[in-house]
Amino acid sequence: MRRLLLENIWWKLLSLGLSVGLWVTIINEPELVTSAAVPIFYRGLPRGIEIAADQPDKIFLEIRGPASRLTPGRLADTAVQLDLTDVTKPGERTFTISRTNLNLPMGVTFLRAVPSQLRLTFDHQVSKDVQVRVRLSGKPADGWRVGSERVTPDRLRIVGPASRVALIDTAETDPVDLTGFEGQLVTRVHSYIADSQVRFESPPMVEVRVELERVPK
C-alpha cells in the first residue's frame, strides 16, 4: 500500500495542488448576472409539416455564474433547443423555455428567458406550379415598342405551408431593362416570391425573350 501511495508522488502532489488552486480560484471568483442572445434550434420536425409563420432565430437568456464562465467564448455553444417530434398536425403550439431546453456551461444558472415562451404555427407542406410573370422596366430605343414577350420555363414549382402556398398564383422575375434596346432582347433572370415562408422547389432562373417592333409611322 505504501508503495502505491508513493508511486509518482510528485505528479500526484502537482495534480492535487492544481485542483486546490482551481477550486480556490472559483470560490473567490465574483458571481455575475448577465444576459446573452443565443440561437434557437428546432429539431425533430416530422416530414410533411412546416412552421407556417416567421419564427425568431434568437432569444435572450438571463443567467448567473462565475465571471470566467460568462465570457462570449464560454457561451459560444449555448443554444435553445426545441423538440418538435410530437407535432403531428396543423395548429398553434406554445413552448416554454426552461433549463431543460438549454446546454449551459457547468456552473452557470438559468434565471429566465425573454420571451419566456414561443408560440409557433404549424401547417401541412404542399407544393404547386405557378405562372411566371415577366417584369419589364426602362424604355426601348426611339421608334421601338414591346411586341411580345416569352419566358422559359413559364411555370415554376413552389413549396411551403399549405395556407401560404394557397395565396400565391404567380412568381415575378427580376426587372428586365429595355432601355435603349431595339430588335430582340434575350436574358436570364431570377424569379421571386414575396412570401418568406414559401420557396422554389425547382430552380428559379428563367430565360426571358422580348421581341421589340417598330412603332408604325
LUMZA-532264 format. One record per residue (C-alpha): x, y, z. Coordinates in steps of 0.1 Angstrom, whole numbers, m for minus. Layout:
BEGIN
ATOM     x     y     z
ATOM     X     Y     Z
...
end
This chain:
BEGIN
ATOM     x     y     z
ATOM     0     0     0
ATOM    28    24     9
ATOM    45    17   m25
ATOM    13    25   m43
ATOM     9    58   m24
ATOM    45    69   m31
ATOM    45    59   m68
ATOM    46    90   m90
ATOM    42   111   m58
ATOM    53   143   m74
ATOM    28   141  m102
ATOM     1   133   m76
ATOM    11   163   m55
ATOM    11   186   m85
ATOM   m23   174   m96
ATOM   m36   180   m61
ATOM   m21   214   m60
ATOM   m36   224   m93
ATOM   m70   211   m82
ATOM   m69   230   m50
ATOM   m58   262   m68
ATOM   m86   259   m93
ATOM  m111   253   m65
ATOM   m98   284   m46
ATOM   m99   305   m78
ATOM  m135   295   m85
ATOM  m146   300   m49
ATOM  m131   335   m48
ATOM  m143   345   m83
ATOM  m172   370   m83
ATOM  m206   357   m94
ATOM  m222   378  m120
ATOM  m256   381  m137
ATOM  m258   388  m174
ATOM  m280   384  m205
ATOM  m269   367  m237
ATOM  m286   364  m271
ATOM  m285   327  m281
ATOM  m297   309  m312
ATOM  m328   287  m313
ATOM  m326   253  m329
ATOM  m356   233  m339
ATOM  m352   195  m341
ATOM  m374   165  m349
ATOM  m399   183  m371
ATOM  m419   155  m388
ATOM  m418   152  m426
ATOM  m448   169  m443
ATOM  m451   195  m415
ATOM  m437   231  m417
ATOM  m435   261  m394
ATOM  m461   284  m411
ATOM  m451   318  m397
ATOM  m419   337  m392
ATOM  m402   324  m361
ATOM  m374   341  m340
ATOM  m339   328  m346
ATOM  m326   342  m313
ATOM  m337   345  m277
ATOM  m323   364  m247
ATOM  m313   344  m216
ATOM  m307   359  m182
ATOM  m280   338  m165
ATOM  m258   338  m134
ATOM  m224   323  m127
ATOM  m187   329  m122
ATOM  m173   357  m144
ATOM  m150   333  m162
ATOM  m179   311  m173
ATOM  m199   340  m187
ATOM  m174   351  m214
ATOM  m185   351  m251
ATOM  m162   322  m257
ATOM  m176   300  m230
ATOM  m212   308  m241
ATOM  m205   303  m278
ATOM  m221   269  m280
ATOM  m251   278  m258
ATOM  m284   275  m276
ATOM  m322   269  m271
ATOM  m332   235  m285
ATOM  m369   229  m291
ATOM  m381   193  m297
ATOM  m409   192  m323
ATOM  m412   154  m327
ATOM  m447   154  m312
ATOM  m461   180  m337
ATOM  m483   159  m359
ATOM  m509   182  m373
ATOM  m515   219  m382
ATOM  m522   244  m355
ATOM  m506   265  m328
ATOM  m482   252  m302
ATOM  m467   270  m272
ATOM  m432   261  m259
ATOM  m419   273  m225
ATOM  m382   280  m223
ATOM  m367   262  m193
ATOM  m334   248  m182
ATOM  m341   215  m200
ATOM  m341   233  m233
ATOM  m306   247  m228
ATOM  m270   235  m229
ATOM  m254   260  m205
ATOM  m218   256  m193
ATOM  m212   239  m160
ATOM  m216   263  m131
ATOM  m240   286  m149
ATOM  m275   290  m136
ATOM  m305   298  m158
ATOM  m327   326  m144
ATOM  m352   334  m172
ATOM  m357   338  m209
ATOM  m370   368  m228
ATOM  m395   360  m242
ATOM  m402   331  m218
ATOM  m425   313  m243
ATOM  m426   308  m280
ATOM  m458   302  m299
ATOM  m453   285  m333
ATOM  m479   279  m360
ATOM  m476   246  m380
ATOM  m492   236  m413
ATOM  m490   208  m438
ATOM  m463   211  m465
ATOM  m477   213  m501
ATOM  m463   222  m535
ATOM  m478   236  m567
ATOM  m469   251  m601
ATOM  m473   289  m605
ATOM  m472   311  m636
ATOM  m440   332  m641
ATOM  m448   368  m648
ATOM  m422   389  m666
ATOM  m414   423  m651
ATOM  m402   449  m677
ATOM  m385   482  m670
ATOM  m370   510  m690
ATOM  m379   525  m724
ATOM  m367   509  m757
ATOM  m349   529  m783
ATOM  m369   556  m800
ATOM  m393   542  m825
ATOM  m395   508  m809
ATOM  m420   492  m786
ATOM  m426   458  m770
ATOM  m442   434  m795
ATOM  m442   402  m775
ATOM  m425   385  m745
ATOM  m418   349  m737
ATOM  m404   333  m706
ATOM  m389   298  m703
ATOM  m399   279  m683
ATOM  m433   297  m680
ATOM  m442   278  m648
ATOM  m422   271  m616
ATOM  m429   248  m587
ATOM  m431   263  m552
ATOM  m434   246  m518
ATOM  m443   257  m483
ATOM  m471   257  m457
ATOM  m504   250  m473
ATOM  m521   282  m460
ATOM  m493   303  m476
ATOM  m489   285  m508
ATOM  m527   288  m515
ATOM  m523   326  m516
ATOM  m497   326  m544
ATOM  m506   324  m581
ATOM  m476   339  m598
ATOM  m439   343  m594
ATOM  m423   375  m607
ATOM  m390   379  m625
ATOM  m363   405  m617
ATOM  m368   436  m638
ATOM  m357   432  m674
ATOM  m343   466  m685
ATOM  m353   475  m721
ATOM  m335   509  m720
ATOM  m322   517  m754
ATOM  m328   483  m769
ATOM  m342   475  m804
ATOM  m350   443  m822
ATOM  m347   414  m797
ATOM  m335   410  m762
ATOM  m327   376  m746
ATOM  m316   374  m710
ATOM  m316   351  m680
ATOM  m330   364  m647
ATOM  m341   351  m613
ATOM  m377   347  m603
ATOM  m390   359  m569
ATOM  m418   351  m544
ATOM  m426   378  m518
ATOM  m436   353  m490
ATOM  m405   343  m470
ATOM  m422   311  m459
ATOM  m426   298  m494
ATOM  m397   287  m516
ATOM  m389   274  m550
ATOM  m387   236  m554
ATOM  m374   240  m590
ATOM  m345   263  m600
ATOM  m358   299  m601
ATOM  m337   310  m630
ATOM  m357   316  m662
ATOM  m349   329  m698
ATOM  m368   359  m710
ATOM  m371   367  m747
ATOM  m386   401  m756
ATOM  m394   409  m792
ATOM  m394   447  m800
ATOM  m411   460  m830
ATOM  m410   493  m848
ATOM  m437   518  m840
ATOM  m459   524  m871
ATOM  m455   558  m885
end
